[in-house]
Amino acid sequence: MKIQFNTDKTIIGDERHEDFFTSQIATELDRFQSHISRIEAHLSDENGKKKGIGDMRCLLEARIEGKQPIAVSFQANTMEQAVSGALEKLKASLNTIIGHMQNH
C-alpha cells in the first residue's frame, strides 16, 4: 500500500509531518493493506492564513483493487484531529465495502 501525502501552500508539509502522518495512516489501515493499492492524503487549511475554528481539513482517498476509489474528509481544529477523524470515517467505509466484497 503506497501512501501519497499532499498539503496546500498554507500548511507546512515538511518531512517530519509527512513521516508522522504517513506512519499513522499505515498503522490505522494495516488490516486493509491487501485490498488497497494506494492512499492519497490531502491536508488543507480552509481559511488560508486566517484563524478559524474547524478550518483544518483532511481528505483521504483510497484506491481499492477492483473498485472505484473512495474519498472521505473531516474538518477539525488541528491537523492531527482532522487526520484522525478522516481515518475513522475511512475505516468505517472500508469495513462496509470489503465486507460486501467478501460476502459475494
Backbone torsions as a table, in degrees:
resi	resn	phi	psi	omega
1	MET	NA	119.6	179.1
2	LYS	-92.8	139.2	178.2
3	ILE	-118.3	122.3	178.3
4	GLN	-107.7	128.6	-173.8
5	PHE	-114.6	124.2	-178.9
6	ASN	-130.4	145.1	174.1
7	THR	-131.9	158.2	174.0
8	ASP	-83.2	178.7	-173.1
9	LYS	-70.6	-14.4	-179.2
10	THR	-92.3	-6.9	-179.0
11	ILE	-109.3	135.2	177.4
12	ILE	-75.0	113.8	-178.8
13	GLY	-107.5	49.4	-177.7
14	ASP	-71.5	173.8	-175.2
15	GLU	-62.8	-35.7	-179.5
16	ARG	-64.2	-45.1	177.9
17	HIS	-64.8	-44.3	-179.2
18	GLU	-60.9	-45.4	179.1
19	ASP	-61.8	-43.2	-179.3
20	PHE	-61.5	-50.6	-176.0
21	PHE	-72.8	-37.1	178.6
22	THR	-67.6	-36.2	177.3
23	SER	-69.9	-35.5	176.3
24	GLN	-64.0	-44.7	179.3
25	ILE	-63.3	-46.3	-179.6
26	ALA	-60.8	-42.1	-179.7
27	THR	-65.7	-46.9	-177.1
28	GLU	-66.7	-31.5	-176.0
29	LEU	-105.0	14.3	-176.0
30	ASP	-55.6	-41.6	-176.4
31	ARG	-71.2	-12.4	178.7
32	PHE	-100.6	-0.4	-169.5
33	GLN	-61.6	-26.2	178.9
34	SER	-72.7	-15.6	-179.9
35	HIS	-103.6	-15.4	-174.1
36	ILE	-109.2	129.8	176.3
37	SER	-90.9	-33.6	-178.0
38	ARG	-154.7	146.0	172.3
39	ILE	-119.7	131.6	172.7
40	GLU	-112.6	126.3	178.3
41	ALA	-111.1	127.4	178.9
42	HIS	-122.0	115.1	177.6
43	LEU	-105.6	134.1	-179.9
44	SER	-146.7	157.4	175.5
45	ASP	-107.8	109.1	-173.0
46	GLU	-63.8	-25.4	-179.7
47	ASN	-100.4	6.6	-177.0
48	GLY	67.0	-135.2	-177.6
49	LYS	-80.8	-9.2	179.1
50	LYS	-73.8	148.2	176.1
51	LYS	-75.2	147.8	178.0
52	GLY	-168.5	162.5	178.7
53	ILE	-95.0	131.6	177.1
54	GLY	66.4	33.3	-175.3
55	ASP	-99.4	-3.0	176.7
56	MET	-88.1	128.3	-174.9
57	ARG	-123.7	135.2	173.5
58	CYS	-119.8	123.4	174.9
59	LEU	-111.2	124.1	176.9
60	LEU	-115.0	128.6	177.3
61	GLU	-118.4	125.9	-179.7
62	ALA	-110.6	130.9	175.0
63	ARG	-98.4	107.5	-178.6
64	ILE	-97.4	131.4	-177.9
65	GLU	-62.4	127.2	178.4
66	GLY	82.7	3.6	-178.6
67	LYS	-133.1	165.9	172.9
68	GLN	-69.6	149.0	176.5
69	PRO	-63.2	150.8	174.8
70	ILE	-120.1	149.9	-179.4
71	ALA	-134.0	141.4	174.6
72	VAL	-133.4	154.0	175.6
73	SER	-139.2	158.8	179.9
74	PHE	-150.0	136.7	177.7
75	GLN	-112.8	140.3	-178.4
76	ALA	-153.6	-177.9	-179.3
77	ASN	-78.3	-27.1	-179.5
78	THR	-127.9	161.5	177.1
79	MET	-62.6	-40.2	-178.1
80	GLU	-62.1	-43.7	178.9
81	GLN	-66.9	-38.5	-179.9
82	ALA	-64.6	-43.8	179.1
83	VAL	-65.4	-44.9	-179.9
84	SER	-61.6	-43.6	178.7
85	GLY	-63.9	-42.3	178.8
86	ALA	-66.2	-38.0	177.8
87	LEU	-63.0	-41.2	178.5
88	GLU	-62.2	-43.3	178.4
89	LYS	-64.8	-41.2	-179.6
90	LEU	-65.9	-41.7	178.3
91	LYS	-61.8	-39.9	178.2
92	ALA	-63.4	-43.5	178.9
93	SER	-64.9	-42.7	-179.9
94	LEU	-65.9	-37.8	175.9
95	ASN	-57.6	-44.0	-180.0
96	THR	-66.0	-50.9	-175.9
97	ILE	-64.7	-48.1	-177.6
98	ILE	-70.5	-32.3	173.4
99	GLY	-60.3	-43.9	177.3
100	HIS	-64.8	-39.0	-180.0
101	MET	-63.6	-40.3	-176.9
102	GLN	-75.4	-23.5	178.7
103	ASN	-81.5	-13.9	-178.5
104	HIS	-105.2	NA	NA
